[in-house]
Amino acid sequence: MEHKLISAAAVRDLCAGISDMTLWRWLNDPEMEFPKPVYIGKRRYWREAELAEWLKARAAEAI
Protein backbone atom coordinates (compact mmCIF):
# COMPACT_ATOMS: atom_id res chain seq x y z
CA MET A 1 0.00 0.00 0.00
CA GLU A 2 2.91 2.33 0.69
CA HIS A 3 3.79 2.78 -2.97
CA LYS A 4 0.36 2.41 -4.55
CA LEU A 5 -0.78 5.44 -6.54
CA ILE A 6 -4.43 6.33 -6.90
CA SER A 7 -6.10 8.65 -9.39
CA ALA A 8 -7.86 11.94 -8.67
CA ALA A 9 -11.22 10.25 -9.26
CA ALA A 10 -10.41 7.63 -6.62
CA VAL A 11 -9.26 10.35 -4.21
CA ARG A 12 -12.54 12.23 -4.68
CA ASP A 13 -14.49 9.02 -4.01
CA LEU A 14 -12.48 8.28 -0.86
CA CYS A 15 -13.12 11.81 0.40
CA ALA A 16 -16.91 11.42 0.43
CA GLY A 17 -17.42 12.13 -3.25
CA ILE A 18 -16.00 15.65 -3.28
CA SER A 19 -15.87 17.62 -6.52
CA ASP A 20 -12.72 18.31 -8.50
CA MET A 21 -13.03 21.98 -7.49
CA THR A 22 -13.05 21.01 -3.80
CA LEU A 23 -9.98 18.88 -4.37
CA TRP A 24 -8.29 21.85 -6.03
CA ARG A 25 -9.22 24.10 -3.09
CA TRP A 26 -7.82 21.61 -0.59
CA LEU A 27 -4.58 21.40 -2.54
CA ASN A 28 -4.25 25.18 -2.54
CA ASP A 29 -5.16 25.70 1.14
CA PRO A 30 -2.03 25.36 3.31
CA GLU A 31 -4.17 24.90 6.44
CA MET A 32 -5.67 21.68 5.02
CA GLU A 33 -2.22 20.08 4.70
CA PHE A 34 -3.65 17.88 1.95
CA PRO A 35 -1.09 15.49 0.44
CA LYS A 36 0.50 16.74 -2.77
CA PRO A 37 -0.01 14.69 -5.92
CA VAL A 38 2.58 13.01 -8.07
CA TYR A 39 2.32 14.03 -11.71
CA ILE A 40 2.75 11.47 -14.45
CA GLY A 41 2.38 13.35 -17.67
CA LYS A 42 -0.50 15.71 -17.01
CA ARG A 43 -2.35 13.33 -14.71
CA ARG A 44 -2.35 13.56 -10.94
CA TYR A 45 -1.92 10.59 -8.64
CA TRP A 46 -1.69 10.38 -4.87
CA ARG A 47 0.22 7.97 -2.71
CA GLU A 48 -2.44 5.85 -1.05
CA ALA A 49 -0.50 5.64 2.22
CA GLU A 50 -0.21 9.45 2.49
CA LEU A 51 -3.90 9.91 1.78
CA ALA A 52 -4.88 7.26 4.34
CA GLU A 53 -2.70 8.97 6.95
CA TRP A 54 -4.28 12.36 6.18
CA LEU A 55 -7.80 10.92 6.42
CA LYS A 56 -6.94 9.24 9.73
CA ALA A 57 -5.61 12.51 11.15
CA ARG A 58 -8.75 14.39 10.02
CA ALA A 59 -10.98 11.76 11.63
CA ALA A 60 -9.01 12.06 14.89
CA GLU A 61 -9.50 15.85 14.85
CA ALA A 62 -13.25 15.41 14.50
CA ILE A 63 -13.51 13.40 17.71
C-alpha positions as CSV (number, residue, x, y, z in Angstrom):
1,M,0.0,0.0,0.0
2,E,2.9,2.3,0.7
3,H,3.8,2.8,-3.0
4,K,0.4,2.4,-4.6
5,L,-0.8,5.4,-6.5
6,I,-4.4,6.3,-6.9
7,S,-6.1,8.7,-9.4
8,A,-7.9,11.9,-8.7
9,A,-11.2,10.3,-9.3
10,A,-10.4,7.6,-6.6
11,V,-9.3,10.3,-4.2
12,R,-12.5,12.2,-4.7
13,D,-14.5,9.0,-4.0
14,L,-12.5,8.3,-0.9
15,C,-13.1,11.8,0.4
16,A,-16.9,11.4,0.4
17,G,-17.4,12.1,-3.3
18,I,-16.0,15.6,-3.3
19,S,-15.9,17.6,-6.5
20,D,-12.7,18.3,-8.5
21,M,-13.0,22.0,-7.5
22,T,-13.1,21.0,-3.8
23,L,-10.0,18.9,-4.4
24,W,-8.3,21.8,-6.0
25,R,-9.2,24.1,-3.1
26,W,-7.8,21.6,-0.6
27,L,-4.6,21.4,-2.5
28,N,-4.3,25.2,-2.5
29,D,-5.2,25.7,1.1
30,P,-2.0,25.4,3.3
31,E,-4.2,24.9,6.4
32,M,-5.7,21.7,5.0
33,E,-2.2,20.1,4.7
34,F,-3.7,17.9,2.0
35,P,-1.1,15.5,0.4
36,K,0.5,16.7,-2.8
37,P,0.0,14.7,-5.9
38,V,2.6,13.0,-8.1
39,Y,2.3,14.0,-11.7
40,I,2.7,11.5,-14.5
41,G,2.4,13.3,-17.7
42,K,-0.5,15.7,-17.0
43,R,-2.4,13.3,-14.7
44,R,-2.3,13.6,-10.9
45,Y,-1.9,10.6,-8.6
46,W,-1.7,10.4,-4.9
47,R,0.2,8.0,-2.7
48,E,-2.4,5.8,-1.0
49,A,-0.5,5.6,2.2
50,E,-0.2,9.5,2.5
51,L,-3.9,9.9,1.8
52,A,-4.9,7.3,4.3
53,E,-2.7,9.0,7.0
54,W,-4.3,12.4,6.2
55,L,-7.8,10.9,6.4
56,K,-6.9,9.2,9.7
57,A,-5.6,12.5,11.1
58,R,-8.7,14.4,10.0
59,A,-11.0,11.8,11.6
60,A,-9.0,12.1,14.9
61,E,-9.5,15.8,14.9
62,A,-13.3,15.4,14.5
63,I,-13.5,13.4,17.7
